């Protein structure tokens, strides 16, 4: 285990998971805004 990542460094997998979660949140926010502004 010579190449251990420091705790503050993110795994690529974690970054992908964060991006997917962020994308999903943005889509949900857009849908919520659209339905909220509908008469």
C-alpha positions as CSV (number, residue, x, y, z in Angstrom):
1,X,0.0,0.0,0.0
2,X,2.6,2.5,-1.1
3,X,0.1,4.7,-2.9
4,X,-2.5,5.5,-0.3
5,X,-4.8,8.4,-1.2
6,X,-5.0,11.3,1.3
7,X,-8.4,11.6,2.9
8,X,-9.1,14.9,1.3
9,X,-8.7,13.4,-2.2
10,X,-11.9,12.1,-3.8
11,X,-12.1,8.9,-5.7
12,X,-13.2,9.2,-9.3
13,X,-16.1,7.0,-8.4
14,X,-17.1,9.4,-5.6
15,X,-16.9,12.3,-8.1
16,X,-19.1,10.5,-10.6
17,X,-21.6,9.7,-7.8
18,X,-21.6,13.4,-6.8
19,X,-22.1,14.5,-10.4
20,X,-25.0,12.1,-10.8
21,X,-26.6,13.2,-7.6
22,X,-26.2,16.9,-8.5
23,X,-27.6,16.3,-12.0
24,X,-30.6,14.5,-10.5
25,X,-31.1,17.3,-8.0
26,X,-31.0,20.0,-10.7
27,X,-33.6,18.0,-12.8
28,X,-35.8,17.7,-9.8
29,X,-35.5,21.4,-9.0
30,X,-36.3,22.3,-12.6
31,X,-39.4,20.0,-12.5
32,X,-40.5,21.5,-9.2
33,X,-40.1,25.0,-10.4
34,X,-42.0,24.3,-13.6
35,X,-44.9,22.7,-11.8
36,X,-44.9,25.4,-9.1
37,X,-45.2,28.2,-11.7
38,X,-48.0,26.4,-13.7
39,X,-51.4,28.0,-13.2
